Amino acid sequence: MRTIPRHLILILLIGWALLAIRSGDRLTDIREAPHVWIPAAIRNYHLYGDQIGVMMTRNTAPITNPDEIIFYSHHPAMMVWVPAVSTALLGFHETGVRFPFMAITLLTTCLLYVFTRRLFNERVAAWTAFFYLIAPFTNFFGRIAAPDVIGFLWVMCFALVIQDWLHKPKRWHLLGLGIFAWLAVWTAWTAVFFIAAFGIAAMFLGGRHHRIVIVGVGALTIMAFGALMLFYQLQWDGSINSILDAYVWRSSTTTFKDEAATFTALQWITKNTSEIIVFATGGIVFLSLAGVLALLRENRYRQGMILALFAGSLSYQLTFLNASYVHDVDKASFTLVLALLAGLGHQFWQHPKRVRWGRPLTQVAVLAIFIQGVAITLTMHNTGRVPLLNQAIELARAAPDDVQVAIYLPQIRDDRKSVYAMVAQFYSYRPIIWNKKVEEARAVVAGQPILYINCAQPDSIAATGEAECTTELLN
């Protein structure tokens, strides 16, 4: 029985330290704030379970009428079900929501390590695991309640079974392929593209028996998708129409809304490439290019496995152009293949007879990766603190139940206002009139007293850190 290598334990400890930063803080970072509806959906299970069943809901304020329920079907529900279990065990708080995603990210790293070790060796696997965890795409986004975090776990499980099955087919492999393909469909759309990519790779790398089985796995995957759609439709009869509308939007070239201007192919490539260099780190991208050179010298099997990792992510990006362009987190799926190629590139340039200056250049690249990875992660955490919003939330929580609350925080950018309105409603657990001036707030609820929380501050005051929200009771 293999023992866990010490270097892997050290890598996992570093990864855990980065993942655990601010794990108990409110979801106020702009990249986490849009996911605040997930703990809200968990709370709704407890409060309105009979009315919503196990369907996902996006209501962050109290529901007074069943018609107010906002059902959500654009993603599989695993990203809500998993933290629902963890919060039941650990308690309903931010750490309870984030913990399973942090743990799953580390487990995915271990599986990527094993996958790489089987392809190459222990050294490449160790560097791959390090590069994967040090990238902000993993150590920051890997703690957020999002479908891809869980989806990557099933992808790597499927990939490991594929590896075993291609070398020495056994009956249990068929069960594993079916289970992980089904779980992928019920977890994340991104994962489905990886399953398809590995399936296609297996058809080219395997024999006739493998091709027949992969066709069966493909049919099972389609059945899993059909079962998911039926399940959603039975829970809420608007599910399929909502998914179709989302698909039309997310596969389009619009920027944020249907009426918004479109982006060009050059803009798509430029924006996505720059975000990959920032969040996967430029050093990992640099070493991965060396990894591509090394891969050209490898056998067909190794090339096919790594190409499947790349094709799974790229095919998703090309299918959902809008989502890929708008959401930086969607490019996190490239980190799996970039980390592996960087690990391979690291070994390739360490050979003294291949590139004379490769060893010092590789050492500089590793140092740059560590510095950029940690710096970007800490910067993202620091910019995620919104003190005035937290002040406004505390004032709203203290307001009497019979008073309507209005929060005015105009410093928040227009494209983020609706997101932070959800955050304010979730943490105060009451409906909030968001970012309306006094007269506009009066018009919304004429005749009802309003606690007006004004967080508008001159830039000179806000810069000193002395800014505070004020309150006024409007009758």
Contacts in CASP RR format, 6 or more apart in sequence:
PFRMAT RR
TARGET T0000
AUTHOR 0000-0000-0000
METHOD contacts of the structure
MODEL  1
MRTIPRHLILILLIGWALLAIRSGDRLTDIREAPHVWIPAAIRNYHLYGD
QIGVMMTRNTAPITNPDEIIFYSHHPAMMVWVPAVSTALLGFHETGVRFP
FMAITLLTTCLLYVFTRRLFNERVAAWTAFFYLIAPFTNFFGRIAAPDVI
GFLWVMCFALVIQDWLHKPKRWHLLGLGIFAWLAVWTAWTAVFFIAAFGI
AAMFLGGRHHRIVIVGVGALTIMAFGALMLFYQLQWDGSINSILDAYVWR
SSTTTFKDEAATFTALQWITKNTSEIIVFATGGIVFLSLAGVLALLRENR
YRQGMILALFAGSLSYQLTFLNASYVHDVDKASFTLVLALLAGLGHQFWQ
HPKRVRWGRPLTQVAVLAIFIQGVAITLTMHNTGRVPLLNQAIELARAAP
DDVQVAIYLPQIRDDRKSVYAMVAQFYSYRPIIWNKKVEEARAVVAGQPI
LYINCAQPDSIAATGEAECTTELLN
5 122 0 8 1.000
5 126 0 8 1.000
7 126 0 8 1.000
8 110 0 8 1.000
8 113 0 8 1.000
8 126 0 8 1.000
8 129 0 8 1.000
11 109 0 8 1.000
11 126 0 8 1.000
11 129 0 8 1.000
11 130 0 8 1.000
11 133 0 8 1.000
12 106 0 8 1.000
12 109 0 8 1.000
12 110 0 8 1.000
12 129 0 8 1.000
12 133 0 8 1.000
14 130 0 8 1.000
14 133 0 8 1.000
14 134 0 8 1.000
15 106 0 8 1.000
15 109 0 8 1.000
15 133 0 8 1.000
15 134 0 8 1.000
15 139 0 8 1.000
16 102 0 8 1.000
16 106 0 8 1.000
18 133 0 8 1.000
18 134 0 8 1.000
18 139 0 8 1.000
18 140 0 8 1.000
18 374 0 8 1.000
18 377 0 8 1.000
19 102 0 8 1.000
19 105 0 8 1.000
19 106 0 8 1.000
19 139 0 8 1.000
19 142 0 8 1.000
19 143 0 8 1.000
20 102 0 8 1.000
20 143 0 8 1.000
21 377 0 8 1.000
21 378 0 8 1.000
21 381 0 8 1.000
22 381 0 8 1.000
23 94 0 8 1.000
23 95 0 8 1.000
23 98 0 8 1.000
23 99 0 8 1.000
23 102 0 8 1.000
23 143 0 8 1.000
24 93 0 8 1.000
24 94 0 8 1.000
24 95 0 8 1.000
24 98 0 8 1.000
25 94 0 8 1.000
25 385 0 8 1.000
26 94 0 8 1.000
26 390 0 8 1.000
26 393 0 8 1.000
26 423 0 8 1.000
26 427 0 8 1.000
27 33 0 8 1.000
27 35 0 8 1.000
27 36 0 8 1.000
27 39 0 8 1.000
27 94 0 8 1.000
27 423 0 8 1.000
28 384 0 8 1.000
28 385 0 8 1.000
28 386 0 8 1.000
28 389 0 8 1.000
28 390 0 8 1.000
28 420 0 8 1.000
28 423 0 8 1.000
29 380 0 8 1.000
29 381 0 8 1.000
29 383 0 8 1.000
29 384 0 8 1.000
30 383 0 8 1.000
30 384 0 8 1.000
30 416 0 8 1.000
30 419 0 8 1.000
31 140 0 8 1.000
31 141 0 8 1.000
31 144 0 8 1.000
31 328 0 8 1.000
31 329 0 8 1.000
31 380 0 8 1.000
32 144 0 8 1.000
33 416 0 8 1.000
33 419 0 8 1.000
33 420 0 8 1.000
33 422 0 8 1.000
33 423 0 8 1.000
34 419 0 8 1.000
34 422 0 8 1.000
35 144 0 8 1.000
35 145 0 8 1.000
35 146 0 8 1.000
36 60 0 8 1.000
36 419 0 8 1.000
36 422 0 8 1.000
36 423 0 8 1.000
36 426 0 8 1.000
37 57 0 8 1.000
37 58 0 8 1.000
37 59 0 8 1.000
37 60 0 8 1.000
37 72 0 8 1.000
37 422 0 8 1.000
37 426 0 8 1.000
38 79 0 8 1.000
38 80 0 8 1.000
38 83 0 8 1.000
38 97 0 8 1.000
38 145 0 8 1.000
39 83 0 8 1.000
39 87 0 8 1.000
39 92 0 8 1.000
39 94 0 8 1.000
39 97 0 8 1.000
39 145 0 8 1.000
39 426 0 8 1.000
40 57 0 8 1.000
40 58 0 8 1.000
40 59 0 8 1.000
40 60 0 8 1.000
40 422 0 8 1.000
40 426 0 8 1.000
41 56 0 8 1.000
41 57 0 8 1.000
41 58 0 8 1.000
41 72 0 8 1.000
41 80 0 8 1.000
42 80 0 8 1.000
42 83 0 8 1.000
42 84 0 8 1.000
42 87 0 8 1.000
42 92 0 8 1.000
42 97 0 8 1.000
43 92 0 8 1.000
44 52 0 8 1.000
44 57 0 8 1.000
44 59 0 8 1.000
44 63 0 8 1.000
45 52 0 8 1.000
45 53 0 8 1.000
45 54 0 8 1.000
45 84 0 8 1.000
47 63 0 8 1.000
48 57 0 8 1.000
48 63 0 8 1.000
48 69 0 8 1.000
51 63 0 8 1.000
51 66 0 8 1.000
51 69 0 8 1.000
52 69 0 8 1.000
52 71 0 8 1.000
53 235 0 8 1.000
54 77 0 8 1.000
54 81 0 8 1.000
54 235 0 8 1.000
55 71 0 8 1.000
55 72 0 8 1.000
55 73 0 8 1.000
55 77 0 8 1.000
55 232 0 8 1.000
55 235 0 8 1.000
55 236 0 8 1.000
56 71 0 8 1.000
56 72 0 8 1.000
56 73 0 8 1.000
56 75 0 8 1.000
56 77 0 8 1.000
56 80 0 8 1.000
57 69 0 8 1.000
57 70 0 8 1.000
57 71 0 8 1.000
57 72 0 8 1.000
58 70 0 8 1.000
58 71 0 8 1.000
58 72 0 8 1.000
59 68 0 8 1.000
59 69 0 8 1.000
59 70 0 8 1.000
60 422 0 8 1.000
60 423 0 8 1.000
60 425 0 8 1.000
60 426 0 8 1.000
61 425 0 8 1.000
61 426 0 8 1.000
61 429 0 8 1.000
61 430 0 8 1.000
61 431 0 8 1.000
61 432 0 8 1.000
62 429 0 8 1.000
62 430 0 8 1.000
62 431 0 8 1.000
63 69 0 8 1.000
71 235 0 8 1.000
71 236 0 8 1.000
71 238 0 8 1.000
71 239 0 8 1.000
71 242 0 8 1.000
73 232 0 8 1.000
73 236 0 8 1.000
73 238 0 8 1.000
73 239 0 8 1.000
73 240 0 8 1.000
73 242 0 8 1.000
73 243 0 8 1.000
74 242 0 8 1.000
74 243 0 8 1.000
74 246 0 8 1.000
75 147 0 8 1.000
75 188 0 8 1.000
75 189 0 8 1.000
76 147 0 8 1.000
76 185 0 8 1.000
76 186 0 8 1.000
76 187 0 8 1.000
76 188 0 8 1.000
76 189 0 8 1.000
76 228 0 8 1.000
77 186 0 8 1.000
78 147 0 8 1.000
78 150 0 8 1.000
78 151 0 8 1.000
78 183 0 8 1.000
78 186 0 8 1.000
78 187 0 8 1.000
78 188 0 8 1.000
79 145 0 8 1.000
79 146 0 8 1.000
79 147 0 8 1.000
79 149 0 8 1.000
79 150 0 8 1.000
79 187 0 8 1.000
79 188 0 8 1.000
80 145 0 8 1.000
82 100 0 8 1.000
82 101 0 8 1.000
82 104 0 8 1.000
82 150 0 8 1.000
83 96 0 8 1.000
83 97 0 8 1.000
83 98 0 8 1.000
83 100 0 8 1.000
83 101 0 8 1.000
83 145 0 8 1.000
85 100 0 8 1.000
86 96 0 8 1.000
86 97 0 8 1.000
86 99 0 8 1.000
86 100 0 8 1.000
87 93 0 8 1.000
87 96 0 8 1.000
87 97 0 8 1.000
90 96 0 8 1.000
90 99 0 8 1.000
97 145 0 8 1.000
98 143 0 8 1.000
98 144 0 8 1.000
98 145 0 8 1.000
101 142 0 8 1.000
101 143 0 8 1.000
101 144 0 8 1.000
101 145 0 8 1.000
101 146 0 8 1.000
101 149 0 8 1.000
101 150 0 8 1.000
102 142 0 8 1.000
102 143 0 8 1.000
104 149 0 8 1.000
104 150 0 8 1.000
104 153 0 8 1.000
105 133 0 8 1.000
105 138 0 8 1.000
105 139 0 8 1.000
105 142 0 8 1.000
105 143 0 8 1.000
105 149 0 8 1.000
105 152 0 8 1.000
106 133 0 8 1.000
107 153 0 8 1.000
108 149 0 8 1.000
108 152 0 8 1.000
108 153 0 8 1.000
108 156 0 8 1.000
109 129 0 8 1.000
109 132 0 8 1.000
109 133 0 8 1.000
109 138 0 8 1.000
110 129 0 8 1.000
111 153 0 8 1.000
111 156 0 8 1.000
111 157 0 8 1.000
111 159 0 8 1.000
111 160 0 8 1.000
112 128 0 8 1.000
112 129 0 8 1.000
112 132 0 8 1.000
112 156 0 8 1.000
112 336 0 8 1.000
112 339 0 8 1.000
112 340 0 8 1.000
113 125 0 8 1.000
113 126 0 8 1.000
113 128 0 8 1.000
113 129 0 8 1.000
114 125 0 8 1.000
114 160 0 8 1.000
115 156 0 8 1.000
115 159 0 8 1.000
115 160 0 8 1.000
115 163 0 8 1.000
115 305 0 8 1.000
115 340 0 8 1.000
116 124 0 8 1.000
116 125 0 8 1.000
116 128 0 8 1.000
116 129 0 8 1.000
116 340 0 8 1.000
116 343 0 8 1.000
117 124 0 8 1.000
117 125 0 8 1.000
118 160 0 8 1.000
118 163 0 8 1.000
119 163 0 8 1.000
119 302 0 8 1.000
119 305 0 8 1.000
119 306 0 8 1.000
120 302 0 8 1.000
120 344 0 8 1.000
120 347 0 8 1.000
121 347 0 8 1.000
123 347 0 8 1.000
124 340 0 8 1.000
124 343 0 8 1.000
124 344 0 8 1.000
124 346 0 8 1.000
124 347 0 8 1.000
127 342 0 8 1.000
127 343 0 8 1.000
127 346 0 8 1.000
127 347 0 8 1.000
128 339 0 8 1.000
128 340 0 8 1.000
128 342 0 8 1.000
128 343 0 8 1.000
128 344 0 8 1.000
129 339 0 8 1.000
131 284 0 8 1.000
131 287 0 8 1.000
131 338 0 8 1.000
131 339 0 8 1.000
131 342 0 8 1.000
131 343 0 8 1.000
131 369 0 8 1.000
132 138 0 8 1.000
132 335 0 8 1.000
132 336 0 8 1.000
132 339 0 8 1.000
133 139 0 8 1.000
134 281 0 8 1.000
134 369 0 8 1.000
134 370 0 8 1.000
134 373 0 8 1.000
134 374 0 8 1.000
135 279 0 8 1.000
135 280 0 8 1.000
135 281 0 8 1.000
135 284 0 8 1.000
135 335 0 8 1.000
135 338 0 8 1.000
135 339 0 8 1.000
135 373 0 8 1.000
136 278 0 8 1.000
136 279 0 8 1.000
136 280 0 8 1.000
136 281 0 8 1.000
136 373 0 8 1.000
136 376 0 8 1.000
136 377 0 8 1.000
136 380 0 8 1.000
137 279 0 8 1.000
137 280 0 8 1.000
137 329 0 8 1.000
137 331 0 8 1.000
137 332 0 8 1.000
137 334 0 8 1.000
137 335 0 8 1.000
138 332 0 8 1.000
138 335 0 8 1.000
139 373 0 8 1.000
139 377 0 8 1.000
140 279 0 8 1.000
140 376 0 8 1.000
140 377 0 8 1.000
140 380 0 8 1.000
140 381 0 8 1.000
141 149 0 8 1.000
141 279 0 8 1.000
141 329 0 8 1.000
141 332 0 8 1.000
142 149 0 8 1.000
142 332 0 8 1.000
144 329 0 8 1.000
146 329 0 8 1.000
147 187 0 8 1.000
147 188 0 8 1.000
147 189 0 8 1.000
147 190 0 8 1.000
147 191 0 8 1.000
148 188 0 8 1.000
148 190 0 8 1.000
148 191 0 8 1.000
148 329 0 8 1.000
148 330 0 8 1.000
148 332 0 8 1.000
148 333 0 8 1.000
150 187 0 8 1.000
150 188 0 8 1.000
151 184 0 8 1.000
151 187 0 8 1.000
151 188 0 8 1.000
151 190 0 8 1.000
151 191 0 8 1.000
152 191 0 8 1.000
152 333 0 8 1.000
152 336 0 8 1.000
154 180 0 8 1.000
154 183 0 8 1.000
154 184 0 8 1.000
154 187 0 8 1.000
154 191 0 8 1.000
155 184 0 8 1.000
155 191 0 8 1.000
155 194 0 8 1.000
155 195 0 8 1.000
155 198 0 8 1.000
155 336 0 8 1.000
156 336 0 8 1.000
157 176 0 8 1.000
157 180 0 8 1.000
157 183 0 8 1.000
158 176 0 8 1.000
158 177 0 8 1.000
158 180 0 8 1.000
158 181 0 8 1.000
158 184 0 8 1.000
158 194 0 8 1.000
158 195 0 8 1.000
158 198 0 8 1.000
159 194 0 8 1.000
159 198 0 8 1.000
159 305 0 8 1.000
159 308 0 8 1.000
159 309 0 8 1.000
161 173 0 8 1.000
161 176 0 8 1.000
161 177 0 8 1.000
161 180 0 8 1.000
162 177 0 8 1.000
162 198 0 8 1.000
162 199 0 8 1.000
162 201 0 8 1.000
162 202 0 8 1.000
162 305 0 8 1.000
163 305 0 8 1.000
164 170 0 8 1.000
164 173 0 8 1.000
165 173 0 8 1.000
165 177 0 8 1.000
165 202 0 8 1.000
165 210 0 8 1.000
166 202 0 8 1.000
166 205 0 8 1.000
166 206 0 8 1.000
166 210 0 8 1.000
166 301 0 8 1.000
169 209 0 8 1.000
169 210 0 8 1.000
174 213 0 8 1.000
177 213 0 8 1.000
177 217 0 8 1.000
178 217 0 8 1.000
178 220 0 8 1.000
180 195 0 8 1.000
181 195 0 8 1.000
181 217 0 8 1.000
181 218 0 8 1.000
181 220 0 8 1.000
181 221 0 8 1.000
181 224 0 8 1.000
182 220 0 8 1.000
182 221 0 8 1.000
182 224 0 8 1.000
184 191 0 8 1.000
184 192 0 8 1.000
184 194 0 8 1.000
184 195 0 8 1.000
184 221 0 8 1.000
185 191 0 8 1.000
185 192 0 8 1.000
185 195 0 8 1.000
185 221 0 8 1.000
185 224 0 8 1.000
185 225 0 8 1.000
185 228 0 8 1.000
186 224 0 8 1.000
186 228 0 8 1.000
189 316 0 8 1.000
189 320 0 8 1.000
190 313 0 8 1.000
190 316 0 8 1.000
190 330 0 8 1.000
190 333 0 8 1.000
192 221 0 8 1.000
192 225 0 8 1.000
193 312 0 8 1.000
193 313 0 8 1.000
193 315 0 8 1.000
193 316 0 8 1.000
193 319 0 8 1.000
194 308 0 8 1.000
194 309 0 8 1.000
194 312 0 8 1.000
194 313 0 8 1.000
194 333 0 8 1.000
195 217 0 8 1.000
195 221 0 8 1.000
196 218 0 8 1.000
196 221 0 8 1.000
196 312 0 8 1.000
196 315 0 8 1.000
197 308 0 8 1.000
197 309 0 8 1.000
197 311 0 8 1.000
197 312 0 8 1.000
197 315 0 8 1.000
198 305 0 8 1.000
198 308 0 8 1.000
199 214 0 8 1.000
199 217 0 8 1.000
199 218 0 8 1.000
199 308 0 8 1.000
200 214 0 8 1.000
200 308 0 8 1.000
200 311 0 8 1.000
201 304 0 8 1.000
201 305 0 8 1.000
201 307 0 8 1.000
201 308 0 8 1.000
202 210 0 8 1.000
202 214 0 8 1.000
203 210 0 8 1.000
203 211 0 8 1.000
203 214 0 8 1.000
204 304 0 8 1.000
205 300 0 8 1.000
205 301 0 8 1.000
205 304 0 8 1.000
205 305 0 8 1.000
229 239 0 8 1.000
229 240 0 8 1.000
229 243 0 8 1.000
232 239 0 8 1.000
232 240 0 8 1.000
232 243 0 8 1.000
233 239 0 8 1.000
233 240 0 8 1.000
249 258 0 8 1.000
249 322 0 8 1.000
250 320 0 8 1.000
250 321 0 8 1.000
250 322 0 8 1.000
250 323 0 8 1.000
251 319 0 8 1.000
251 320 0 8 1.000
251 321 0 8 1.000
251 322 0 8 1.000
252 262 0 8 1.000
252 321 0 8 1.000
252 322 0 8 1.000
253 262 0 8 1.000
253 263 0 8 1.000
253 264 0 8 1.000
253 268 0 8 1.000
253 321 0 8 1.000
253 322 0 8 1.000
253 325 0 8 1.000
254 260 0 8 1.000
254 261 0 8 1.000
254 262 0 8 1.000
254 263 0 8 1.000
254 322 0 8 1.000
255 261 0 8 1.000
255 262 0 8 1.000
255 263 0 8 1.000
255 322 0 8 1.000
255 325 0 8 1.000
255 326 0 8 1.000
256 326 0 8 1.000
256 415 0 8 1.000
263 271 0 8 1.000
263 325 0 8 1.000
267 325 0 8 1.000
268 321 0 8 1.000
268 324 0 8 1.000
268 325 0 8 1.000
271 325 0 8 1.000
272 317 0 8 1.000
272 324 0 8 1.000
272 325 0 8 1.000
272 331 0 8 1.000
275 328 0 8 1.000
275 331 0 8 1.000
276 285 0 8 1.000
276 331 0 8 1.000
276 334 0 8 1.000
276 338 0 8 1.000
277 285 0 8 1.000
278 376 0 8 1.000
279 328 0 8 1.000
279 331 0 8 1.000
279 332 0 8 1.000
279 376 0 8 1.000
280 331 0 8 1.000
280 334 0 8 1.000
280 335 0 8 1.000
280 338 0 8 1.000
281 368 0 8 1.000
281 369 0 8 1.000
281 372 0 8 1.000
281 373 0 8 1.000
281 376 0 8 1.000
282 368 0 8 1.000
282 369 0 8 1.000
282 372 0 8 1.000
283 342 0 8 1.000
283 365 0 8 1.000
283 368 0 8 1.000
283 369 0 8 1.000
283 372 0 8 1.000
284 338 0 8 1.000
284 339 0 8 1.000
284 342 0 8 1.000
284 369 0 8 1.000
285 338 0 8 1.000
285 342 0 8 1.000
286 365 0 8 1.000
287 341 0 8 1.000
287 342 0 8 1.000
287 343 0 8 1.000
287 345 0 8 1.000
287 346 0 8 1.000
287 349 0 8 1.000
287 362 0 8 1.000
287 365 0 8 1.000
287 369 0 8 1.000
288 337 0 8 1.000
288 338 0 8 1.000
288 341 0 8 1.000
288 342 0 8 1.000
288 345 0 8 1.000
289 341 0 8 1.000
290 344 0 8 1.000
290 345 0 8 1.000
290 346 0 8 1.000
290 348 0 8 1.000
290 349 0 8 1.000
291 341 0 8 1.000
291 342 0 8 1.000
291 343 0 8 1.000
291 344 0 8 1.000
291 345 0 8 1.000
291 348 0 8 1.000
292 341 0 8 1.000
293 345 0 8 1.000
293 348 0 8 1.000
294 344 0 8 1.000
294 345 0 8 1.000
294 347 0 8 1.000
294 348 0 8 1.000
295 302 0 8 1.000
295 303 0 8 1.000
295 306 0 8 1.000
295 341 0 8 1.000
295 344 0 8 1.000
306 337 0 8 1.000
306 340 0 8 1.000
306 341 0 8 1.000
309 336 0 8 1.000
309 337 0 8 1.000
309 340 0 8 1.000
310 334 0 8 1.000
310 337 0 8 1.000
312 333 0 8 1.000
313 331 0 8 1.000
313 333 0 8 1.000
313 334 0 8 1.000
313 336 0 8 1.000
313 337 0 8 1.000
314 334 0 8 1.000
316 324 0 8 1.000
316 330 0 8 1.000
316 333 0 8 1.000
317 324 0 8 1.000
317 330 0 8 1.000
317 331 0 8 1.000
317 333 0 8 1.000
318 324 0 8 1.000
320 330 0 8 1.000
323 330 0 8 1.000
324 330 0 8 1.000
324 331 0 8 1.000
346 362 0 8 1.000
346 365 0 8 1.000
346 366 0 8 1.000
348 354 0 8 1.000
349 355 0 8 1.000
349 358 0 8 1.000
349 359 0 8 1.000
349 361 0 8 1.000
349 362 0 8 1.000
350 358 0 8 1.000
350 359 0 8 1.000
350 362 0 8 1.000
352 359 0 8 1.000
355 361 0 8 1.000
386 412 0 8 1.000
386 420 0 8 1.000
387 465 0 8 1.000
387 467 0 8 1.000
388 409 0 8 1.000
388 411 0 8 1.000
388 455 0 8 1.000
388 457 0 8 1.000
388 462 0 8 1.000
388 467 0 8 1.000
388 468 0 8 1.000
388 469 0 8 1.000
389 409 0 8 1.000
389 412 0 8 1.000
389 420 0 8 1.000
389 423 0 8 1.000
389 424 0 8 1.000
389 455 0 8 1.000
391 455 0 8 1.000
391 468 0 8 1.000
391 469 0 8 1.000
392 407 0 8 1.000
392 409 0 8 1.000
392 424 0 8 1.000
392 453 0 8 1.000
392 455 0 8 1.000
392 469 0 8 1.000
393 423 0 8 1.000
393 424 0 8 1.000
393 427 0 8 1.000
393 428 0 8 1.000
395 451 0 8 1.000
395 453 0 8 1.000
395 469 0 8 1.000
395 471 0 8 1.000
396 405 0 8 1.000
396 407 0 8 1.000
396 424 0 8 1.000
396 428 0 8 1.000
396 430 0 8 1.000
396 432 0 8 1.000
396 451 0 8 1.000
396 453 0 8 1.000
397 427 0 8 1.000
397 428 0 8 1.000
397 429 0 8 1.000
399 405 0 8 1.000
399 428 0 8 1.000
399 430 0 8 1.000
399 451 0 8 1.000
400 451 0 8 1.000
401 430 0 8 1.000
402 449 0 8 1.000
403 448 0 8 1.000
403 449 0 8 1.000
403 450 0 8 1.000
403 451 0 8 1.000
403 473 0 8 1.000
404 431 0 8 1.000
404 433 0 8 1.000
404 445 0 8 1.000
404 448 0 8 1.000
404 449 0 8 1.000
404 450 0 8 1.000
404 451 0 8 1.000
405 428 0 8 1.000
405 430 0 8 1.000
405 431 0 8 1.000
405 432 0 8 1.000
405 433 0 8 1.000
405 450 0 8 1.000
405 451 0 8 1.000
405 453 0 8 1.000
406 432 0 8 1.000
406 433 0 8 1.000
406 434 0 8 1.000
406 436 0 8 1.000
406 441 0 8 1.000
406 444 0 8 1.000
406 450 0 8 1.000
406 451 0 8 1.000
406 452 0 8 1.000
406 453 0 8 1.000
407 424 0 8 1.000
407 432 0 8 1.000
407 433 0 8 1.000
407 434 0 8 1.000
407 435 0 8 1.000
407 453 0 8 1.000
407 455 0 8 1.000
408 435 0 8 1.000
408 436 0 8 1.000
408 437 0 8 1.000
408 441 0 8 1.000
408 452 0 8 1.000
408 453 0 8 1.000
408 454 0 8 1.000
408 455 0 8 1.000
408 456 0 8 1.000
409 420 0 8 1.000
409 435 0 8 1.000
409 455 0 8 1.000
409 456 0 8 1.000
409 469 0 8 1.000
410 435 0 8 1.000
410 456 0 8 1.000
411 455 0 8 1.000
411 456 0 8 1.000
411 457 0 8 1.000
411 462 0 8 1.000
412 420 0 8 1.000
412 435 0 8 1.000
417 434 0 8 1.000
417 435 0 8 1.000
418 434 0 8 1.000
420 434 0 8 1.000
421 432 0 8 1.000
421 434 0 8 1.000
421 435 0 8 1.000
424 432 0 8 1.000
424 434 0 8 1.000
425 431 0 8 1.000
425 432 0 8 1.000
433 441 0 8 1.000
433 444 0 8 1.000
433 445 0 8 1.000
433 450 0 8 1.000
436 444 0 8 1.000
438 452 0 8 1.000
438 474 0 8 1.000
441 450 0 8 1.000
441 452 0 8 1.000
441 474 0 8 1.000
442 450 0 8 1.000
442 474 0 8 1.000
447 475 0 8 1.000
449 473 0 8 1.000
449 474 0 8 1.000
449 475 0 8 1.000
450 473 0 8 1.000
450 474 0 8 1.000
451 471 0 8 1.000
451 472 0 8 1.000
451 473 0 8 1.000
451 474 0 8 1.000
452 471 0 8 1.000
452 472 0 8 1.000
452 473 0 8 1.000
452 474 0 8 1.000
453 469 0 8 1.000
453 470 0 8 1.000
453 471 0 8 1.000
454 469 0 8 1.000
454 470 0 8 1.000
454 471 0 8 1.000
454 472 0 8 1.000
455 467 0 8 1.000
455 469 0 8 1.000
457 467 0 8 1.000
457 468 0 8 1.000
461 467 0 8 1.000
END
